[in-house]
Structures are given as structure tokens and as C-alpha cells.
Amino acid sequence: MQPEIDIGPVTLQTFGLCFALAFIAAGAVIARRLTEQGKTPDWAYEMVFAALIGGVVGARVDFLIQNWSDVSDDLLGNLFSGSGLVWFGGAIGGAIAVVAWGAWRGIRGWAIADLAAVPLALGYAIGRIGCQLSGDGDYGQPWDGPWAMAYPEGTVATDVPVHPTPIYETLTMGLIAYALWRLRDRVTTGMLFALYLVLGGLERFLVEFIRRNDDVALGLTQAQLISLAMILVGGAWIAARVSRGDFLRPGPQPQASTA
């Protein structure tokens, strides 16, 4: 655990470093995919920049909404505060910005969603490395299992051994990103993003059972309710395509033999 790295007079936040690395890795994946599709790979950095701006704005707005009673007395000051970002708000804000960018560049419909599927999973996996290094409170409930760990030097410190849930999420979402990348040319348009909704939603839904977040309804946390919606939407979408025989791309057709 290393919340900060001191390099001479400069102090770097490890979460911020991982945040930046997540966007760089996402941009590299997008550039590779754009090249495969015969498009300009430099567009990747435009897309990442749009996601960054939209994501930060959305994450900040979501935080203000969820903590309205605490921030309403100084709304302007809290709006530009350096802390307080919510992932799901960032996802919504980033999605809106990326869709707008895609419309500008002529990448519309589900093609832009598919382009974002692998980077979303990969960026999440790298971002959770930052949560682990900084000990920012995203760890799980108290546990005495073989790989339980405490975060005594974390930004949200605890001396009690807990589930290291950021590690669980990094490993799981990293595998999901790899699986989606391998499927990128095997499923029809829109299905890569539908798979991301199901797999990413399932990962977050399950890990919430051992995290420290409070229940909000039906014995589920807010993240679980959102994850459940992701699973249902993605699952229904996939089921509809499968029923029409429109889930997998057709393979290469065998050539007719000649006498």
C-alpha cells in the first residue's frame, strides 16, 4: 500500500497515477481497434479526452447529488473541490460525451458502444489498482481469511483485516476485458457492449456483498441496483439477438470446389 510517492519536492498520488494510466491504456486499445477498422488511430485520444471531461463532470455531479445535505451550504466551493467522485456518475457523464464525440466523427449507433466496451473494462481494472494502493476505503468487510489484509496507512485507514476487494475487481475485470477483446470480431454489432453490461454488472453485483456499502432498497446497495439494471438490459438484449440468430458473426464461407 502506497498512497503517495515522494519524488524530491513533488508528491504524487498513486490513485491519480493509476487514473491516468487507465486512460492511457484505454486510448491504446481504442487506437488498435480503430486501426483494425481502417479508421484514424489518432481519434482514440479525442475519444479518451471526451470521456475524461465528461466522466469527471458526471462523477462530480453525482457526488454532489448524493451528498446534497453536506454540500448545499457551499455548492460552488464543493463543485470545484479536489475530492468527491462517484464512478457511476462518471460512467454516465463519460458516455454522454463519447456519444457526442462519435456523432461528430461519424461513428454512431452501437458501433461506438462496442468501441468503448473493452476500454471500459480495462480502465476499471486499472483504476482499482489505484484504490488498492491508496487504501481509499473501497476495501471490503472485516474478514479473517488467508489473504485478508489491513490498510493502516491508507487514506481511509483500518487496522482490521478485511477483504481486499480492489484486488478481486482488478483480476475479474482484467479477465473480462481480455475476453471481450477476443470476441470483438466474433459477435454482431452491439453485442460486445451487451456482454460488457452483463459481465461488468455481474462482477459489481457480486463483490458488493462483501464490501462496506450500505443497503438502500430490497437489501441491496445502490451499486447493486444499478448493476442489476445493467445485467437485465444486457441479458435481454443478448437473448433477443440469439432468438433471431443474430448474435455471432457468420464465419468465412467455404469456397465451391472446381473440377
C-alpha angles and dihedrals in degrees: 000000000000115000092177138025117206116210106178108297092345122092117199124197111226092213090056091049091052090045089056092043090053091057092045092051091046090051092051091052092047092049090052091050094046089052090052089052093050094250131128109281091207087071086075091075092050090052092047092049091051090049091048095052095041092044096052092047093047093046091050094047091049090052092051091050093049092047099036096135091055099044105033093089091062104021097157093048092048091045090064096034117128094233137059119068127163118205099215092050088050091051092053094045092046091049092053091049094047093049089052090049091048091052089052092051095042096251101128141161121015092339090079091048091052090049089056099045100085095039090051092054094042094046091050091051092052092043090057089057085063090051090052095047094047097040089222097170098270090115122111140255124299111288137168098204126133096270098034114134140186127226103214093156097039125120084248096036127204132172092195115098110246142171107285091224095169088065091050091051095046092053095044098045091043089057091046091052090051093048092049091049091054090050096047095106098031102065130060124257112294096017095094089060091044089054090050090053092052098042097038091045092048092050093052093041092056099041091053090070089071099035126093100246119126124246116252104178140359089006090296132116123240090255090053093051091051091044091051089054089051091051094048095047094045093043094049090047092052093045091053092051093046091051089056093046089244103120105090124047113244113260123234111294117239113249118243113256119243126219 
